[in-house]
Amino acid sequence: MSPQGWLLAIDDTDTLGRKPGTGRLARMLAADLAEAGTFRRRGVVRHQLLVDPAIPYTSHNSPACILFDSDLDTSAADALFARACAWLRARHAPGSDPGLCLLRTDRVPERVVAFGHHAATEVVHKEDAVRLGADERIRLAELGGTGDGVIGALAAVGLTSEGSAGRYIERSDGSRELSAPVPVADLRDEGIVVVSAARDAEYVPNDAEITGPDWIRPRLVGGRPVLFVELVDGRWSTVENKRRRGLGSMMVEKEPKHGDRT
C-alpha cells in the first residue's frame, strides 16, 4: 500500500524583529522530521489569510503547511504530532502564540476547508478553531501565549487540502527555490506545471527559458505546483516578475503589528 498524504501546518510563531519567521520554521521542522525518517516531504506551502486591523499579526498573516507522504497509523501519527509540538515549543519566539495542526489529506472535513475560506476573507476567532477541532477530533494544539496560532494552522490545512491556494516556499527535495533563468524542461522535470497566463494561453515550449527574479516560486493549483508565465518582449517571464516591475518603488509594506501568522 502506498503512503498516505498528510498536512502539518503551523502559525503565529514569531514576533516583530525576531527570526526565523513561520515559513522558515516550517521548512526547518520539515527537515527535522525528514531526517528522522518520519516522512517523505512533498513541499511547504505559504498561505495568505485576511489582513485586517482586528487581527494581530507580525507582517503578513501567513501560515505555512508542510505536505508529506507517510504510512503512519494512529499511534505513529500521535507520536509525530507530539514530536512536532515539542519541536515548535522549543523554537517559537518568546511572546508569540503558536499553533499546530496535523491531518491526513483524504480526511480533511469540508468544515475545515470552509474554515480556511473564512479565515482568508473575514475575521475568525480562536474559539471557532478550537470548537471545530474538537468536533472533528482533529490533532490541533495551542503551544504558547494565547494560542491564536491554531486559527492559521487549521485554516492552512483546509486551504492546502483543497489545492487551489497558496504558493510553494520549498520544494519536495527541501530546496528553497529554483534560480532564474531556468529552462522550462528543467521545471517540468521537477514536477512543476508551466502555464501561459496570456489571453491565448499558448503552449510554453520545453526549450524556452524562464526569466524573472532570482527565485521561481510556483503556486498550488489543482493540488500541483504551477508556475504562471507570460511572453514579454520575446522572452518568457514569470507573472510575479512582471508585477514586481510594474509596482517598482510603489511597493510599500504595511506597518506590522505584534502577533503572527507570517
C-alpha positions as CSV (number, residue, x, y, z in Angstrom):
1,M,0.0,0.0,0.0
2,S,1.4,3.4,-1.0
3,P,1.9,6.0,1.7
4,Q,-0.9,8.4,2.5
5,G,-0.7,12.2,2.1
6,W,-0.5,14.3,5.3
7,L,-0.7,18.0,6.1
8,L,1.2,19.6,9.0
9,A,0.6,23.3,9.5
10,I,1.9,26.0,11.9
11,D,1.2,29.6,12.5
12,D,1.9,32.6,14.9
13,T,5.4,31.5,15.8
14,D,7.4,34.8,15.7
15,T,7.2,38.4,16.9
16,L,8.3,41.7,15.3
17,G,12.1,41.7,14.8
18,R,12.6,38.1,15.7
19,K,13.8,35.5,13.3
20,P,13.1,32.9,12.0
21,G,9.6,33.5,10.8
22,T,6.8,31.0,10.4
23,G,7.8,30.0,6.9
24,R,11.4,29.3,7.8
25,L,10.4,27.4,10.9
26,A,8.1,25.2,8.8
27,R,11.0,24.4,6.5
28,M,13.2,23.6,9.5
29,L,10.5,21.4,11.0
30,A,10.1,19.5,7.7
31,A,13.8,18.9,7.5
32,D,13.9,17.7,11.1
33,L,11.2,15.2,10.6
34,A,12.5,14.1,7.2
35,E,16.0,13.5,8.7
36,A,14.4,11.4,11.4
37,G,12.9,9.2,8.7
38,T,9.4,10.0,9.7
39,F,8.1,11.0,6.3
40,R,8.8,12.0,2.7
41,R,8.1,15.7,2.2
42,R,6.4,17.0,-0.9
43,G,6.9,20.7,-0.2
44,V,6.0,23.6,2.1
45,V,3.2,26.0,1.1
46,R,2.6,29.5,2.3
47,H,-1.0,30.8,2.6
48,Q,-2.2,34.4,2.8
49,L,-5.1,35.0,5.3
50,L,-7.1,38.1,5.8
51,V,-5.1,41.3,6.7
52,D,-7.3,43.4,8.9
53,P,-6.8,45.8,11.9
54,A,-8.8,43.5,14.0
55,I,-6.3,40.7,13.6
56,P,-2.9,40.7,15.4
57,Y,-0.1,39.6,13.0
58,T,3.6,40.3,12.6
59,S,3.7,41.3,8.9
60,H,1.6,39.3,6.5
61,N,-0.8,36.9,8.4
62,S,0.7,33.9,6.6
63,P,0.6,30.4,8.0
64,A,2.7,27.6,6.4
65,C,1.7,24.0,5.7
66,I,4.1,21.0,5.1
67,L,2.9,18.4,2.6
68,F,4.3,14.9,3.1
69,D,3.7,11.2,2.5
70,S,3.8,8.6,5.2
71,D,2.2,5.3,6.1
72,L,1.5,6.5,9.7
73,D,-1.0,4.5,11.7
74,T,-2.9,6.2,14.5
75,S,-0.2,5.7,17.2
76,A,2.6,6.8,14.8
77,A,0.6,9.9,13.8
78,D,0.1,10.7,17.5
79,A,3.9,10.3,18.1
80,L,4.7,12.6,15.1
81,F,2.2,15.2,16.3
82,A,3.8,15.1,19.8
83,R,7.3,15.4,18.3
84,A,6.3,18.4,16.1
85,C,4.6,20.1,19.1
86,A,7.7,19.7,21.3
87,W,9.9,20.9,18.5
88,L,7.9,24.0,18.0
89,R,7.5,24.7,21.7
90,A,11.3,24.8,21.9
91,R,11.8,27.1,19.0
92,H,9.0,29.6,18.7
93,A,9.8,33.2,19.6
94,P,9.0,34.4,23.2
95,G,5.8,36.4,23.1
96,S,4.4,34.6,20.1
97,D,1.2,32.5,20.2
98,P,1.9,29.3,18.2
99,G,-0.5,26.7,17.0
100,L,0.0,23.4,15.1
101,C,-2.4,21.1,13.2
102,L,-2.0,17.6,11.7
103,L,-4.4,15.9,9.4
104,R,-4.4,13.2,6.7
105,T,-5.1,14.7,3.3
106,D,-8.0,12.5,2.5
107,R,-9.6,13.1,5.9
108,V,-9.9,16.9,5.9
109,P,-13.6,17.6,6.7
110,E,-15.5,20.1,4.4
111,R,-16.0,22.2,7.5
112,V,-12.2,22.7,7.8
113,V,-12.0,23.7,4.1
114,A,-14.8,26.2,4.7
115,F,-12.9,27.5,7.8
116,G,-9.9,28.1,5.6
117,H,-12.1,30.1,3.2
118,H,-13.5,32.2,6.1
119,A,-10.0,32.9,7.5
120,A,-8.9,34.2,4.1
121,T,-11.8,36.6,3.7
122,E,-13.1,37.5,7.2
123,V,-12.2,37.8,10.8
124,V,-12.5,34.4,12.7
125,H,-11.7,33.7,16.3
126,K,-9.7,31.1,18.2
127,E,-12.8,29.7,19.8
128,D,-14.1,28.9,16.3
129,A,-11.0,26.9,15.5
130,V,-10.9,25.1,18.9
131,R,-14.6,24.2,18.7
132,L,-14.2,22.9,15.1
133,G,-11.1,20.9,16.1
134,A,-12.8,19.3,19.0
135,D,-16.0,18.5,17.0
136,E,-14.0,16.8,14.2
137,R,-11.4,15.2,16.6
138,I,-8.5,16.9,14.8
139,R,-5.0,17.0,16.1
140,L,-4.8,20.7,16.9
141,A,-2.6,22.2,19.6
142,E,-2.1,25.6,21.3
143,L,1.7,25.8,22.1
144,G,2.1,29.0,23.9
145,G,0.8,32.5,24.6
146,T,-2.8,33.0,23.6
147,G,-2.6,30.0,21.3
148,D,-4.2,32.1,18.5
149,G,-1.9,30.3,16.0
150,V,-4.5,27.4,15.9
151,I,-6.6,29.7,13.7
152,G,-4.0,29.9,10.9
153,A,-2.8,26.3,11.4
154,L,-6.3,24.9,10.9
155,A,-7.0,27.3,8.0
156,A,-3.8,26.4,6.2
157,V,-4.7,22.7,6.4
158,G,-8.1,23.4,4.9
159,L,-6.8,25.6,2.1
160,T,-3.9,23.2,1.2
161,S,-6.2,20.2,1.1
162,E,-8.4,22.0,-1.4
163,G,-5.3,22.5,-3.5
164,S,-6.1,25.9,-5.1
165,A,-4.5,28.5,-2.9
166,G,-1.0,29.3,-1.6
167,R,2.5,29.3,-3.1
168,Y,5.4,26.9,-2.6
169,I,8.2,28.2,-0.4
170,E,10.1,24.9,-0.5
171,R,10.1,22.0,-3.0
172,S,9.9,18.3,-2.3
173,D,13.6,17.8,-2.1
174,G,14.0,20.5,0.5
175,S,15.3,23.2,-1.9
176,R,14.0,26.7,-1.1
177,E,13.9,27.8,-4.7
178,L,15.0,27.4,-8.3
179,S,17.1,30.2,-9.7
180,A,16.1,32.1,-12.8
181,P,16.8,32.0,-15.7
182,V,15.8,28.3,-15.9
183,P,14.8,26.1,-18.8
184,V,11.1,25.0,-19.0
185,A,12.3,21.4,-19.4
186,D,14.0,21.5,-16.1
187,L,10.9,22.9,-14.4
188,R,8.8,20.1,-15.8
189,D,11.3,17.5,-14.8
190,E,10.9,18.9,-11.2
191,G,7.1,18.2,-11.5
192,I,6.2,21.9,-11.9
193,V,3.5,22.6,-14.4
194,V,4.3,25.7,-16.6
195,V,1.3,27.5,-17.8
196,S,1.0,30.6,-20.0
197,A,-1.2,33.3,-18.3
198,A,-1.6,35.2,-21.6
199,R,-5.0,35.6,-23.2
200,D,-4.3,33.0,-25.8
201,A,-2.8,30.6,-23.3
202,E,-0.3,29.3,-25.8
203,Y,1.9,26.3,-25.1
204,V,5.2,27.1,-23.4
205,P,7.9,25.0,-25.3
206,N,10.4,22.9,-23.4
207,D,13.4,24.7,-24.9
208,A,12.1,28.1,-23.6
209,E,13.9,29.8,-20.8
210,I,12.0,31.5,-17.9
211,T,13.3,34.8,-16.7
212,G,12.3,36.6,-13.6
213,P,13.6,37.4,-10.1
214,D,16.2,35.2,-8.6
215,W,13.5,32.8,-7.4
216,I,10.9,30.6,-9.1
217,R,8.0,30.0,-6.7
218,P,5.1,28.1,-8.2
219,R,1.5,28.3,-6.9
220,L,-0.6,25.4,-5.6
221,V,-3.3,24.9,-8.2
222,G,-5.3,21.7,-8.5
223,G,-3.1,20.1,-5.9
224,R,0.0,20.6,-8.1
225,P,2.8,23.2,-8.3
226,V,2.0,25.6,-11.2
227,L,4.2,28.4,-12.5
228,F,2.3,31.1,-14.5
229,V,4.4,32.8,-17.2
230,E,3.9,35.3,-20.0
231,L,5.7,36.2,-23.2
232,V,7.1,39.7,-22.7
233,D,9.3,41.3,-25.4
234,G,10.1,37.9,-26.9
235,R,11.1,36.3,-23.6
236,W,9.1,34.1,-21.2
237,S,8.9,35.7,-17.8
238,T,7.1,34.8,-14.5
239,V,3.9,36.8,-13.9
240,E,5.3,37.7,-10.5
241,N,8.3,39.3,-12.1
242,K,6.1,41.4,-14.3
243,R,4.0,42.5,-11.3
244,R,7.1,43.5,-9.4
245,R,8.5,45.5,-12.3
246,G,5.2,47.4,-12.6
247,L,4.9,48.2,-8.9
248,G,8.6,49.3,-8.6
249,S,9.1,51.9,-5.9
250,M,5.3,52.0,-5.2
251,M,5.6,48.8,-3.1
252,V,5.2,49.9,0.5
253,E,4.8,47.3,3.3
254,K,2.1,48.0,5.8
255,E,3.3,48.8,9.3
256,P,3.4,45.5,11.1
257,K,1.6,44.7,14.3
258,H,2.5,42.4,17.1
259,G,1.4,38.8,16.8
260,D,2.0,36.5,13.8
261,R,0.7,34.4,11.1
262,T,3.7,35.1,8.9
